[in-house]
Amino acid sequence: NENHPKRSKNSTIYRYSGGIRFVRPYLYAFKSHIKQRWIGMTLPELYLSEFKEHTKEYIEKAILDGRLVVNGKIVDLSYKLKRTDSIAHHVHRHELPSLDLNIEFIDITPDYYVLNKPPSMTVHPSGRIRRNSLTMVLKHEYSIEGLNPIHRLDKVTSGMLLIGRHSNVANATHRRMIDGQMTKIYIARLKGKWPHMNKIHLVDADIHLVDIRIGVFGTERTSPDTVPTKVDPEDETNKQRKRKRSETPKRSV
């Protein structure tokens, strides 16, 4: 559609190579106010218990070097955190890359953007991903800001995404989803033949973390009747119903 936003690759925060979008490394400060359970802890105790991606040696050096500070100041390793404190962790961020794909606009209304989210990017800034998230790419490549995602899709998942153009619209639509007035249907493309021809197959298995870096969860194949699948860890039942739609010798949908 000629009226849909056009993509620009003129942003200086990205570089593009071989079909991949890379974020240029940048300085960033993770900031947080002190939570109730953190009061009385030292910075090493806090980071070793809550932010386990860092080693004790890294944390102590970051404190001594002034990259991990309290109220903007360097503190001793033995400093006990207080309720009124705030902490900041200054880092040089190197984000994971994403596929260099256009974001398809399916429809635009006064209240919504309906998008086809490409795989390999998160919906909004989270964890180790910030500038390579969908909302930030829309800001820097499509000049669209103030977005309110109504639901999410996993980083590795592509598909239709509904984004509110106003916070009140997004909140009301999200409430309709929670109340069951709206539903989402996932279509999965699998390698190989589906084991149960045109039958509903119930996946009922323990969920485990496959790769924390890209947010993939999965199940183990425990018998011929158990089919591995990626399951949302927030699903309270850990059960997903799947029906085979079509099949070729090498692919099932």
Salt bridges, closest charged atoms under 4 A:
GLU50 OE2 - ARG37 NE 2.74
GLU53 OE2 - HIS54 NE2 3.99
ASP65 OD2 - LYS61 NZ 2.65
ASP65 OD2 - ARG67 NH2 3.49
ASP100 OD1 - ARG7 NH2 2.45
ASP100 OD2 - LYS9 NZ 2.77
GLU141 OE1 - ARG7 NE 2.83
GLU141 OE2 - ARG21 NE 3.08
ASP154 OD1 - ARG152 NH1 2.57
ASP154 OD2 - LYS230 NZ 2.11
ASP179 OD1 - ARG175 NH1 3.73
ASP204 OD2 - LYS239 NZ 3.65
ASP211 OD2 - ARG213 NH2 2.95
GLU220 OE2 - HIS208 NE2 3.75
ASP225 OD1 - HIS196 NE2 3.88
ASP232 OD2 - ARG152 NH2 3.30
GLU234 OE1 - ARG152 NH2 3.74
